[in-house]
Amino acid sequence: MIGPLFDDPGRVRPAGGGPDAVIVWPDGGARGNPGPAALGVLITTPDGEVLARIGEYLGVATNNVAEYQALCRGLEEARRLGARRVEIRSDSELLVQQLKGEWKTKDEKLKALRARARQLLLDFSDWQVRHVPRSENTEADAIVNDVLDRYLPPTGPDGPAAPDEPLEALAAACEQLAGAIRRLPAGPETERLSRVERRLRAVETAIARVRASSGAGGGML
């Protein structure tokens, strides 16, 4: 994941041990497809008490990848809270039908994420998933947009975001990852991670060239 975890200050911890059953409301979105993406998760008790609000910036991803990432993050948190039963309510029909096995999963990234979600579900004694309209999942959607608004450059009062702003977000993400790799202690994976860092720097350079050629300004971010 890229960017800090966003936990709502009003997050509620269940008293006297974890809840027996929770409802996970996952949502994911990208501004562009693919584009800068984020996940949002709301976890409640069956009677509506909010247990957690979670948001994370994902870097560049598709909408469907973001939806699955949100599901996995929500299941991880439900497990951490100690829930034994979980109900997933998602406005992504693709996610719901693939998770139930009704639709095939052809994309390799989605296959891996679906496998991860199914593995996480083994930690619960009972689970179910159902599709809900977007109008019922507005809180998770709001978390997604809040994370993207916090991470991406402000659009300003005069109109929509400039075309180069997603490029700025991508370049910033590459810089963060490359810096994190440099700070890692030496180990067996040092050589491989160094190659990853060089590739990230190459992406930064390519972005700078694109921005310069489009008149957005030169130089590295």
C-alpha positions in Angstrom: 0.0 0.0 0.0 1.1 3.6 -0.7 0.4 6.4 1.8 -0.6 6.2 5.4 -3.5 4.4 6.8 -6.4 6.8 7.4 -8.3 5.8 10.6 -11.3 7.9 11.5 -10.8 9.6 14.9 -14.2 8.5 15.9 -13.4 4.9 15.5 -15.3 2.8 18.1 -13.7 -0.2 19.8 -16.1 -2.9 21.0 -16.1 -3.3 24.8 -15.7 -6.6 26.5 -14.1 -8.5 23.6 -14.7 -8.6 19.9 -18.1 -8.6 18.2 -19.6 -12.0 17.3 -20.8 -10.7 13.9 -19.9 -7.7 11.7 -20.9 -6.2 8.4 -18.1 -5.2 6.1 -18.9 -2.4 3.6 -15.9 -2.3 1.1 -15.5 0.2 -1.7 -12.7 1.1 -4.1 -12.3 3.7 -6.8 -9.8 5.1 -9.2 -9.7 8.5 -10.9 -9.0 7.2 -14.3 -9.1 3.4 -15.0 -6.4 2.7 -14.2 -5.5 5.8 -12.2 -4.8 7.1 -8.7 -6.9 4.7 -6.6 -7.9 4.3 -3.0 -9.9 1.9 -0.8 -12.5 2.6 1.8 -14.0 0.3 4.4 -16.8 0.7 6.9 -17.3 -2.0 9.5 -20.4 -2.1 11.6 -22.3 -4.4 13.9 -25.6 -5.8 12.5 -27.5 -3.1 14.4 -25.4 -0.3 12.8 -22.8 0.6 15.4 -19.7 1.7 13.6 -16.6 -0.3 14.6 -14.1 1.0 12.1 -13.6 3.4 9.2 -10.5 2.7 7.1 -9.0 4.3 4.0 -5.8 3.7 2.2 -4.2 5.2 -0.9 -3.2 2.4 -3.4 -1.2 4.2 -6.0 -2.2 3.5 -9.6 -4.8 0.7 -9.9 -8.1 -0.1 -11.7 -11.5 0.2 -10.1 -11.9 -3.6 -9.8 -8.5 -4.0 -8.1 -9.3 -1.3 -5.7 -12.7 -3.0 -4.9 -10.9 -6.3 -4.1 -8.2 -4.5 -2.1 -11.0 -2.9 0.0 -12.6 -6.3 0.6 -9.3 -7.9 1.8 -8.5 -4.9 4.0 -12.0 -5.1 5.5 -11.7 -8.8 6.2 -8.3 -8.4 7.8 -9.8 -5.7 10.2 -12.9 -7.9 10.9 -10.5 -10.7 11.9 -8.5 -8.3 14.1 -11.6 -7.2 15.8 -12.3 -10.8 16.7 -15.5 -11.4 14.7 -16.5 -15.0 14.1 -19.2 -14.2 11.4 -19.0 -11.7 8.6 -21.4 -10.3 6.1 -20.0 -8.4 3.1 -22.2 -5.8 1.4 -20.7 -4.4 -1.8 -22.0 -2.3 -4.6 -19.6 -4.1 -7.0 -21.6 -6.8 -8.7 -18.4 -8.2 -10.3 -16.8 -8.6 -6.9 -19.9 -10.2 -5.4 -20.5 -12.7 -8.3 -16.8 -13.6 -8.5 -16.5 -14.1 -4.8 -19.6 -16.4 -4.9 -18.1 -18.3 -7.9 -21.0 -17.3 -10.2 -18.7 -15.4 -12.6 -15.3 -16.5 -13.8 -12.2 -14.4 -12.8 -10.0 -14.0 -15.9 -7.7 -11.1 -14.9 -4.6 -12.4 -13.2 -4.5 -9.7 -10.6 -8.1 -10.2 -9.7 -7.5 -14.0 -9.5 -4.8 -13.4 -6.9 -7.0 -11.0 -4.9 -10.0 -13.3 -5.1 -7.8 -16.1 -3.8 -6.6 -13.8 -1.0 -10.2 -12.9 0.0 -11.3 -16.5 0.0 -8.3 -17.4 2.2 -9.2 -14.7 4.7 -12.8 -15.9 4.8 -11.6 -19.3 6.1 -10.9 -17.4 9.4 -14.6 -17.0 10.0 -17.1 -19.6 11.1 -19.8 -18.2 8.7 -19.8 -15.7 5.9 -22.1 -14.3 3.3 -21.9 -11.7 0.6 -24.6 -9.7 -1.1 -24.9 -7.0 -3.7 -26.3 -3.6 -2.5 -27.0 -0.4 -4.5 -24.5 2.4 -4.4 -27.0 4.5 -2.4 -26.5 2.1 0.5 -22.7 2.2 0.4 -22.2 6.0 0.5 -20.0 6.0 3.7 -17.4 3.7 2.2 -17.5 5.7 -1.0 -17.0 8.9 0.9 -13.9 7.4 2.6 -12.4 6.6 -0.8 -13.0 10.2 -2.1 -11.6 11.6 1.2 -8.4 9.6 0.8 -8.0 10.7 -2.8 -8.7 14.3 -2.0 -6.1 14.2 0.8 -3.4 12.6 -1.3 -3.8 14.2 -4.7 -3.0 17.8 -5.3 -5.9 20.2 -4.7 -8.0 21.1 -7.8 -8.5 24.8 -6.8 -11.7 26.8 -7.0 -11.5 27.4 -10.8 -12.5 24.0 -12.1 -11.5 20.3 -12.4 -8.0 19.0 -11.8 -5.4 19.7 -14.4 -4.5 16.8 -16.7 -1.0 16.4 -15.2 -2.2 16.0 -11.6 -2.5 12.2 -11.8 1.0 12.1 -13.2 2.2 14.2 -10.1 0.5 11.6 -7.8 2.2 8.7 -9.6 5.6 10.4 -9.5 5.2 11.1 -5.8 4.2 7.5 -5.2 7.4 6.3 -7.1 9.5 8.7 -5.0 8.0 7.4 -1.8 8.6 3.8 -2.7 12.1 4.4 -4.0 12.9 6.2 -0.8 11.5 3.4 1.4 13.6 0.9 -0.5 16.8 2.9 0.0 16.1 3.0 3.8 15.7 -0.8 4.1 18.6 -2.6 5.8 20.8 -4.8 3.6 19.7 -8.4 3.3 19.1 -11.3 0.9 16.7 -9.2 -1.2 18.9 -6.1 -1.5 19.9 -6.7 -5.1 16.3 -7.4 -6.3 15.0 -4.3 -4.4 17.8 -2.2 -6.0 16.5 -3.2 -9.4 13.0 -2.2 -8.3 14.3 1.2 -7.2 16.0 1.8 -10.5 12.8 1.0 -12.3 10.9 3.4 -10.1 13.4 6.1 -10.9 13.0 5.3 -14.6 9.2 5.8 -14.3 9.8 9.1 -12.5 12.1 10.2 -15.4 9.5 9.2 -18.0 6.8 11.1 -16.1 9.0 14.2 -16.1 9.5 13.9 -19.8 5.8 13.6 -20.4 5.0 16.6 -18.3 7.7 18.6 -19.9 6.5 17.8 -23.4 2.9 18.7 -22.5 4.0 22.1 -21.1 3.4 21.1 -17.5 6.9 22.0 -16.5 10.2 20.1 -16.4 12.3 18.6 -13.8 11.8 15.9 -11.3 9.1 16.1 -8.7 
